[in-house]
Amino acid sequence: MIDAKQYIFPLLFFKRVSDIWDEEYQEVLELSDNDIDYALFRENHRFQIPDECHWNDIRKTSVDIGKKLQNALREIEKANFELLHDVFGDAQWTNKRRLSDEKLLDLIEHFSEMNLSVGNVPHDLMGDGYEYLINKFADDSGHTAAEFYTNRTVVELMTRITDPQPGERVYDPTCGSGGILLNSALYLKKQGKEYRNLKLYGQELNLITSAIARMNMFMHNIDEFLIVQGDTLDQPQILEDDELKKFDVIMANPPYSVKCWSQAKFASDPFGRNIWGTPPKGCADYAFQQHIIKSLKPDTGRSVSLWPHGVLFRDVEATMRKKMIEADIMDAVIGLGKNLFYNSSMESCLFVCNMKKPKVRKGKVIFINGVNEVRLERSDAWLEDKHIKKMADAYWNFKDIENFAKVMNNDEILENNGNLSLQLYVKQVNTANEHNTTDLIAAVKVGQKQLNESLEELLSQLENIGIEI
C-alpha cells in the first residue's frame, strides 16, 4: 500500500501549472498577433516549464513513465528554484513495484480529464478544492491526521482571536498542510483588507507535508510566504541575524506529548528558548510553547496554540506554568469541546498569549469554557459561526459571563499552584449540545460542488486501479 497523498498532490499541482502555462501562452499569442517567440518569454509565465517537461509530454510517454515524470518535476523545480525547490516532494516515481507504468498511465489519464486553467477553475475555487482534498486525506490518515490538518473551524476561532493585520508577520512553527497560515490571508481578504502583503512563515517536520503546504499556498495564488522543512525544536530554520525571527502573530497546533525530542540540547538551547526551564523528556509541549513565546515580537506579539487539557494542570510542568503566569503574558485559556482533534475524542483548549497586554488586561487571565460550543454529528465535530462568535466576543469583551467566562487575577491563579484548569474558575453547566440536525448548510457554490465531485470521482477511480487512499 502506498501513501497516496505523496502522488496525488504533486500530480494535481503539476497539472495545474501546465494548464496555467498553456492558458498564458494562448493569451499572449492572441495579444501579440501570434508571435510565438514572444509567447514563450519567461516574463509572460508565472512558472517556467522547460522543454519536454509539460504535462502533455508525460502523457505521450508509454514506457518508463515514472522516470520521465520524475525528471520533468525535478527540471521544473530547477527552472523555478526560488519558488518551487523540493515542492514536489520525494515520491518514488521510478519504483514500478509501488506504481507500475500501467497504473501511473491510468492516473495521468484520469487527471487529464480535468482542465485546471484559471479561466476554468479560478484560484479561489482551486484553493477550496485543494483544501477539500487535504480534508479527505486527513480523514483517512489515522493517528497522524492532527499533525497534517487542523480543524478549519478551530483555525477560524484562532484567527479571530489573534486578528492578523495587513503587513504583519504570521508564523506557524508546526505548520502541517499550511491551513492556519492560509486562513490569516483569507481572513483579511474576507474583510476587504490588503492580504497580499501579509508575510507568512512556517516550518514542518515531514517533507511531503511541507511540500503540500507550499502547494496549498500556490493553489490559493499566494506567493508571499516561506515554508521550510525540518525539526523546529532541534533545528529552527526561520532566523534573522542568527537569532529566532520575531513575529506579530503565531498560531500553532503542535504535535502533543512528543516523547522523542532533543531535550538535552534544549537544556542549553543556543536560541535561549528555555526561558521557564526544560520540559520533561516524555513531553515536549512546553518546549513548543516556549519556542512560540521566544519567537514573538516584544511590542506586538500575540499567539494562540491548540493543546490537549494536560498542559493546564500537569504537576511536572507546574514550575514552567507559574513562570509563564508571573511574566504576565498569559492572556486567555479557552476550553473547547470533544472531537476537535482528528481521530481523538479528547477535549482541547487554546492558550492565548500577549507580549504587551492592554492596561485593562494586565495581571489577569480570562477563562472561557466553550466545551458546549460545538456541533457534534456522530464522531465529527466542528464549530458553527455562532460558537466561534460567542467565544471570540467573550475573549475581546474581557468580562465575566455566568457559567461561561471568568476574569481571574494572576495572584489568584498562582495561589492554585499555577493550575489553569477551567473547572477551577468557570462553573460547568451540563447542557446538551444544542443543534438541530436538519439545520445544515444547503447552499453550495455550483462550481465548487462540481470540482469536489470531480475530485471525489478521481479518488474513486484511483481505488479502482489499485491505489488505496
C-alpha positions as CSV (number, residue, x, y, z in Angstrom):
1,M,0.0,0.0,0.0
2,I,1.3,3.4,-1.0
3,D,0.9,6.8,0.7
4,A,-1.4,8.2,-2.0
5,K,-1.0,11.8,-1.0
6,Q,2.7,11.6,-2.0
7,Y,1.5,11.1,-5.5
8,I,-1.9,12.8,-5.8
9,F,-0.9,16.3,-4.6
10,P,2.2,16.7,-6.8
11,L,0.3,15.4,-9.9
12,L,-2.6,17.8,-9.2
13,F,-0.1,20.7,-8.9
14,F,1.8,19.7,-12.0
15,K,-1.4,19.6,-14.0
16,R,-2.4,23.0,-12.6
17,V,1.0,24.5,-13.5
18,S,0.8,23.0,-17.0
19,D,-2.7,24.2,-17.7
20,I,-1.9,27.7,-16.5
21,W,1.2,27.8,-18.7
22,D,-1.0,26.8,-21.7
23,E,-3.6,29.5,-20.8
24,E,-0.9,32.2,-20.5
25,Y,0.7,31.1,-23.8
26,Q,-2.6,31.4,-25.7
27,E,-3.5,34.7,-24.1
28,V,-0.1,36.2,-25.2
29,L,-0.4,34.7,-28.7
30,E,-3.7,36.5,-29.1
31,L,-2.4,39.8,-27.8
32,S,0.8,39.6,-29.9
33,D,-0.7,38.7,-33.3
34,N,0.6,35.1,-32.9
35,D,4.2,36.0,-32.0
36,I,5.3,32.5,-30.8
37,D,8.8,33.7,-29.6
38,Y,7.2,36.4,-27.5
39,A,4.6,34.0,-26.1
40,L,7.5,31.8,-24.8
41,F,9.2,34.6,-22.9
42,R,9.7,33.9,-19.2
43,E,8.1,37.2,-18.2
44,N,4.8,36.0,-19.6
45,H,4.5,33.0,-17.3
46,R,4.1,32.6,-13.6
47,F,6.0,29.4,-13.7
48,Q,8.6,28.2,-16.2
49,I,8.2,24.7,-17.9
50,P,11.4,23.5,-19.6
51,D,11.2,21.6,-22.9
52,E,9.9,18.1,-22.6
53,C,8.6,18.8,-19.1
54,H,5.0,19.7,-19.8
55,W,2.1,17.5,-18.7
56,N,1.4,16.6,-22.3
57,D,5.0,15.4,-22.7
58,I,4.4,12.9,-19.9
59,R,1.0,11.9,-21.3
60,K,2.7,11.0,-24.6
61,T,5.2,8.7,-22.9
62,S,4.4,4.9,-22.9
63,V,7.4,3.3,-21.2
64,D,9.4,4.3,-18.1
65,I,6.7,6.9,-17.4
66,G,7.9,7.3,-13.8
67,K,11.4,8.2,-14.9
68,K,10.1,10.7,-17.4
69,L,7.8,12.2,-14.8
70,Q,10.4,12.4,-12.1
71,N,12.9,14.1,-14.5
72,A,10.2,16.6,-15.5
73,L,9.3,17.5,-11.9
74,R,12.9,18.0,-11.0
75,E,13.6,20.2,-14.0
76,I,10.5,22.3,-13.2
77,E,11.9,22.7,-9.6
78,K,15.3,23.8,-11.0
79,A,13.7,26.2,-13.5
80,N,11.7,27.9,-10.7
81,F,14.2,27.3,-7.9
82,E,13.3,30.2,-5.6
83,L,9.6,29.4,-5.7
84,L,9.5,25.6,-6.2
85,H,12.6,23.9,-4.9
86,D,11.6,20.5,-3.5
87,V,7.9,21.4,-3.9
88,F,7.0,18.0,-5.5
89,G,8.3,16.0,-2.5
90,D,10.2,12.7,-2.6
91,A,7.7,10.2,-4.1
92,Q,9.3,7.2,-5.7
93,W,8.0,7.7,-9.2
94,T,10.5,5.2,-10.7
95,N,9.6,2.3,-8.3
96,K,7.4,0.2,-10.5
97,R,6.7,-2.2,-7.7
98,R,4.8,0.6,-5.9
99,L,3.4,2.3,-9.0
100,S,3.6,0.4,-12.3
101,D,3.6,2.1,-15.7
102,E,0.1,0.9,-16.3
103,K,-1.3,2.4,-13.0
104,L,0.7,5.6,-13.5
105,L,-0.7,6.0,-17.0
106,D,-4.2,5.4,-15.8
107,L,-3.6,8.0,-13.1
108,I,-2.3,10.6,-15.6
109,E,-5.3,9.9,-17.9
110,H,-7.7,10.5,-15.0
111,F,-6.1,13.8,-14.2
112,S,-6.1,14.7,-17.9
113,E,-9.9,14.8,-17.9
114,M,-9.8,18.0,-15.8
115,N,-9.0,21.4,-17.2
116,L,-7.3,23.2,-14.4
117,S,-6.7,26.6,-16.1
118,V,-7.5,29.7,-14.1
119,G,-10.3,30.5,-16.6
120,N,-11.9,27.2,-16.0
121,V,-11.1,26.9,-12.2
122,P,-10.4,30.3,-10.7
123,H,-7.8,30.5,-7.8
124,D,-10.4,30.7,-5.1
125,L,-12.2,27.6,-6.4
126,M,-8.9,25.7,-6.9
127,G,-7.8,26.6,-3.4
128,D,-11.1,25.4,-2.0
129,G,-10.8,22.1,-4.0
130,Y,-7.2,21.6,-2.7
131,E,-8.4,22.1,0.9
132,Y,-11.2,19.7,0.2
133,L,-8.6,17.0,-0.8
134,I,-6.5,17.8,2.2
135,N,-9.5,17.3,4.4
136,K,-10.3,13.9,2.7
137,F,-6.8,12.7,3.3
138,A,-6.8,13.9,6.9
139,D,-10.0,11.8,7.4
140,D,-8.0,8.7,6.3
141,S,-4.7,9.5,8.0
142,G,-5.2,7.6,11.2
143,H,-3.2,8.9,14.2
144,T,-1.2,11.3,12.1
145,A,-4.2,13.3,11.0
146,A,-3.8,16.0,13.6
147,E,-0.2,16.6,12.5
148,F,-1.4,17.0,8.9
149,Y,-4.6,19.0,9.4
150,T,-6.2,21.3,12.0
151,N,-10.0,21.5,12.1
152,R,-10.6,24.6,10.0
153,T,-13.4,25.9,12.2
154,V,-11.0,25.9,15.2
155,V,-8.5,27.7,12.9
156,E,-11.1,30.4,12.3
157,L,-11.5,30.9,16.0
158,M,-7.8,31.2,16.5
159,T,-7.6,33.7,13.7
160,R,-10.4,35.9,15.0
161,I,-8.6,36.0,18.4
162,T,-5.1,36.9,17.0
163,D,-6.7,39.3,14.5
164,P,-3.8,39.5,11.9
165,Q,-3.4,42.9,10.2
166,P,-2.1,43.8,6.7
167,G,1.7,43.8,6.5
168,E,2.2,41.7,9.7
169,R,4.4,38.6,10.0
170,V,2.5,35.4,10.8
171,Y,4.2,32.2,11.8
172,D,3.3,28.6,12.4
173,P,6.2,26.5,13.8
174,T,4.5,23.2,13.1
175,C,2.5,24.2,10.0
176,G,1.3,20.8,8.7
177,S,-0.5,21.4,5.4
178,G,-0.5,25.2,5.8
179,G,-4.2,25.8,6.6
180,I,-3.6,28.0,9.7
181,L,-1.2,30.3,7.7
182,L,-3.6,30.4,4.8
183,N,-6.6,31.4,6.9
184,S,-4.7,34.5,8.0
185,A,-4.7,35.8,4.4
186,L,-8.3,34.6,3.8
187,Y,-9.4,36.3,7.0
188,L,-8.1,39.7,5.7
189,K,-9.4,39.0,2.2
190,K,-13.0,38.4,3.5
191,Q,-12.8,41.8,5.3
192,G,-11.8,43.5,2.1
193,K,-8.4,44.4,3.6
194,E,-5.0,44.1,1.9
195,Y,-3.9,40.5,2.3
196,R,-1.1,40.2,-0.3
197,N,1.4,41.9,1.9
198,L,0.9,39.6,4.8
199,K,4.1,37.7,5.4
200,L,3.6,34.0,6.1
201,Y,6.2,31.7,7.6
202,G,6.1,28.1,8.6
203,Q,8.3,25.1,9.4
204,E,7.1,21.5,9.1
205,L,9.0,18.3,10.1
206,N,7.5,16.0,7.4
207,L,8.9,16.5,3.9
208,I,5.8,15.6,1.9
209,T,3.5,17.6,4.3
210,S,5.8,20.7,4.0
211,A,5.6,20.3,0.2
212,I,1.8,20.0,0.4
213,A,1.7,23.2,2.5
214,R,3.7,25.1,-0.2
215,M,1.5,23.8,-3.0
216,N,-1.5,24.8,-0.9
217,M,-0.2,28.4,-0.9
218,F,0.3,28.4,-4.7
219,M,-3.1,26.9,-5.3
220,H,-4.6,29.9,-3.4
221,N,-2.5,32.3,-5.5
222,I,-0.4,33.4,-2.5
223,D,3.3,33.9,-3.2
224,E,4.5,35.9,-0.1
225,F,5.5,33.0,2.1
226,L,8.4,30.9,3.4
227,I,7.8,27.3,4.4
228,V,10.8,25.2,5.3
229,Q,11.2,21.6,6.2
230,G,12.8,20.5,9.5
231,D,12.5,19.8,13.2
232,T,11.5,23.1,14.9
233,L,12.8,22.1,18.3
234,D,16.0,20.6,17.2
235,Q,16.9,23.0,14.4
236,P,14.7,26.1,13.9
237,Q,15.4,27.4,10.4
238,I,13.5,30.7,10.2
239,L,16.1,33.0,11.6
240,E,17.2,36.6,11.4
241,D,20.8,37.7,12.3
242,D,21.4,34.2,13.7
243,E,18.5,34.6,16.1
244,L,15.0,33.4,16.0
245,K,13.0,35.6,13.7
246,K,10.3,37.6,15.6
247,F,6.6,37.6,14.6
248,D,3.5,39.7,15.2
249,V,1.2,36.6,15.2
250,I,1.9,33.0,15.9
251,M,-0.8,30.3,15.6
252,A,0.0,26.6,16.0
253,N,-1.3,23.2,16.6
254,P,1.9,21.5,17.8
255,P,2.2,17.7,18.0
256,Y,1.3,17.0,21.6
257,S,3.2,15.0,24.2
258,V,6.1,14.3,21.9
259,K,8.4,11.8,23.6
260,C,11.4,11.6,21.3
261,W,12.8,15.1,21.2
262,S,16.2,16.8,21.8
263,Q,15.7,17.5,25.5
264,A,19.4,17.6,26.3
265,K,20.1,20.2,23.6
266,F,17.1,22.3,24.7
267,A,18.5,22.5,28.2
268,S,21.3,24.6,26.9
269,D,19.5,26.0,23.9
270,P,21.6,28.3,21.7
271,F,18.5,30.4,20.9
272,G,17.6,30.9,24.6
273,R,14.2,29.3,24.3
274,N,14.3,27.5,27.7
275,I,13.0,30.7,29.4
276,W,11.0,28.9,32.0
277,G,13.0,25.7,32.2
278,T,13.5,22.4,30.4
279,P,10.3,20.2,29.9
280,P,10.4,16.5,30.8
281,K,11.8,14.0,28.4
282,G,8.5,12.4,27.8
283,C,6.5,15.5,26.9
284,A,7.7,18.4,24.7
285,D,4.6,20.5,25.0
286,Y,6.2,23.3,26.9
287,A,9.2,23.3,24.7
288,F,7.0,24.2,21.8
289,Q,5.2,26.8,23.9
290,Q,8.5,28.4,24.9
291,H,9.6,28.4,21.3
292,I,6.4,30.3,20.4
293,I,6.9,32.9,23.1
294,K,10.6,33.4,22.3
295,S,9.6,34.0,18.6
296,L,7.1,36.8,19.4
297,K,7.8,40.5,18.9
298,P,8.1,42.2,22.3
299,D,5.7,45.0,21.4
300,T,3.1,43.5,19.0
301,G,3.5,39.7,19.5
302,R,0.4,37.6,20.3
303,S,-0.1,33.9,20.0
304,V,-2.7,31.1,20.2
305,S,-1.8,27.5,20.4
306,L,-4.1,24.4,20.4
307,W,-3.4,21.8,23.1
308,P,-5.0,18.9,25.0
309,H,-6.0,19.8,28.5
310,G,-3.0,18.2,30.2
311,V,-0.9,21.4,29.6
312,L,-3.3,23.2,32.1
313,F,-2.6,21.1,35.2
314,R,0.2,18.5,34.9
315,D,2.3,18.7,38.1
316,V,5.6,18.1,36.3
317,E,5.2,21.4,34.3
318,A,3.9,23.5,37.2
319,T,7.1,25.5,37.7
320,M,7.1,26.5,34.0
321,R,3.5,27.3,34.0
322,K,3.8,29.5,37.1
323,K,6.7,31.4,35.4
324,M,4.6,32.0,32.3
325,I,1.8,33.4,34.5
326,E,4.3,35.6,36.5
327,A,5.6,37.0,33.3
328,D,2.1,38.3,32.6
329,I,1.9,37.1,29.0
330,M,-0.9,34.6,29.6
331,D,-4.0,36.3,28.3
332,A,-6.7,33.6,28.0
333,V,-7.5,29.9,28.3
334,I,-10.3,28.7,26.1
335,G,-11.8,25.3,26.6
336,L,-13.1,23.5,23.5
337,G,-15.4,20.6,23.1
338,K,-14.7,17.0,22.2
339,N,-13.6,15.5,18.9
340,L,-12.0,18.7,17.6
341,F,-8.7,16.8,17.3
342,Y,-8.7,14.5,14.4
343,N,-9.3,10.8,15.3
344,S,-9.4,11.7,19.0
345,S,-12.3,12.3,21.3
346,M,-10.3,14.2,23.8
347,E,-11.2,17.8,24.7
348,S,-8.8,20.5,23.6
349,C,-8.0,24.1,24.7
350,L,-6.5,27.2,23.4
351,F,-3.6,29.0,25.1
352,V,-3.7,32.7,24.2
353,C,-0.6,34.8,25.0
354,N,0.1,38.5,24.5
355,M,3.5,40.1,24.9
356,K,2.1,43.5,25.6
357,K,-1.3,43.4,27.2
358,P,-3.6,46.4,27.2
359,K,-3.9,48.1,30.6
360,V,-7.3,46.6,31.3
361,R,-5.9,43.0,30.8
362,K,-2.7,43.4,32.7
363,G,-2.2,41.0,35.6
364,K,-5.3,39.0,34.6
365,V,-6.3,36.0,32.6
366,I,-9.8,35.3,31.2
367,F,-11.1,31.7,31.3
368,I,-13.7,30.8,28.7
369,N,-15.4,27.4,28.9
370,G,-16.6,26.6,25.4
371,V,-17.0,22.9,25.9
372,N,-20.6,23.0,24.9
373,E,-20.0,25.4,21.9
374,V,-19.5,22.7,19.3
375,R,-21.6,20.9,16.7
376,L,-21.4,17.1,17.0
377,E,-22.5,14.7,14.3
378,R,-21.5,11.2,15.4
379,S,-17.7,11.3,15.5
380,D,-17.5,14.5,13.6
381,A,-17.3,17.9,15.4
382,W,-16.9,21.4,14.3
383,L,-17.6,25.0,15.4
384,E,-20.5,26.8,13.8
385,D,-20.2,30.6,13.3
386,K,-22.4,31.2,16.4
387,H,-20.0,29.2,18.5
388,I,-16.9,31.0,17.1
389,K,-18.6,34.4,17.6
390,K,-19.6,33.6,21.2
391,M,-16.1,32.6,22.2
392,A,-14.3,35.3,20.3
393,D,-16.6,38.0,21.6
394,A,-16.1,36.8,25.2
395,Y,-12.3,37.0,24.6
396,W,-12.4,40.5,23.3
397,N,-15.0,41.9,25.8
398,F,-12.9,40.5,28.7
399,K,-15.8,40.4,31.2
400,D,-17.3,37.7,33.4
401,I,-20.2,35.8,31.9
402,E,-22.0,33.5,34.3
403,N,-21.2,29.8,33.7
404,F,-19.1,30.7,30.6
405,A,-16.3,33.2,31.2
406,K,-14.4,34.4,34.3
407,V,-11.6,37.0,34.6
408,M,-9.1,36.0,37.2
409,N,-6.1,37.8,38.8
410,N,-2.7,36.2,38.2
411,D,-2.2,36.1,42.0
412,E,-5.3,34.0,42.5
413,I,-4.1,31.6,39.8
414,L,-0.7,31.3,41.4
415,E,-2.4,30.5,44.7
416,N,-3.7,27.4,42.9
417,N,-0.1,26.5,42.1
418,G,-0.5,27.9,38.6
419,N,-3.2,25.4,37.8
420,L,-5.1,26.6,34.7
421,S,-7.9,24.0,34.7
422,L,-11.1,25.6,33.6
423,Q,-13.3,23.9,36.1
424,L,-11.4,25.8,38.9
425,Y,-12.6,29.1,37.6
426,V,-15.7,28.6,35.5
427,K,-18.6,26.6,36.8
428,Q,-19.5,24.0,34.2
429,V,-23.2,23.5,33.3
430,N,-24.1,20.2,31.8
431,T,-26.2,21.3,28.9
432,A,-26.8,19.1,25.9
433,N,-25.1,20.1,22.7
434,E,-27.7,22.4,21.1
435,H,-28.2,21.9,17.5
436,N,-30.8,20.9,15.0
437,T,-29.5,18.0,12.9
438,T,-31.6,19.2,10.0
439,D,-30.0,22.7,10.1
440,L,-27.3,22.0,7.5
441,I,-25.9,24.5,5.1
442,A,-27.5,23.6,1.8
443,A,-26.2,26.5,-0.4
444,V,-23.0,25.3,-2.1
445,K,-21.5,27.1,-5.0
446,V,-22.2,25.2,-8.1
447,G,-18.6,25.5,-9.4
448,Q,-17.2,24.2,-6.1
449,K,-19.6,21.4,-5.9
450,Q,-18.7,20.3,-9.4
451,L,-14.9,20.5,-8.6
452,N,-15.4,18.5,-5.4
453,E,-17.4,15.9,-7.3
454,S,-14.6,15.6,-9.9
455,L,-12.1,15.1,-7.1
456,E,-14.3,12.5,-5.5
457,E,-14.6,10.7,-8.8
458,L,-10.8,10.9,-9.2
459,L,-10.3,9.3,-5.8
460,S,-12.8,6.6,-6.6
461,Q,-11.0,5.9,-9.9
462,L,-7.7,5.7,-8.1
463,E,-9.1,3.0,-5.8
464,N,-10.4,1.1,-8.9
465,I,-6.9,0.9,-10.4
466,G,-5.4,-0.3,-7.1
467,I,-4.2,2.9,-5.5
468,E,-5.5,2.9,-1.9
469,I,-6.4,6.2,-0.4
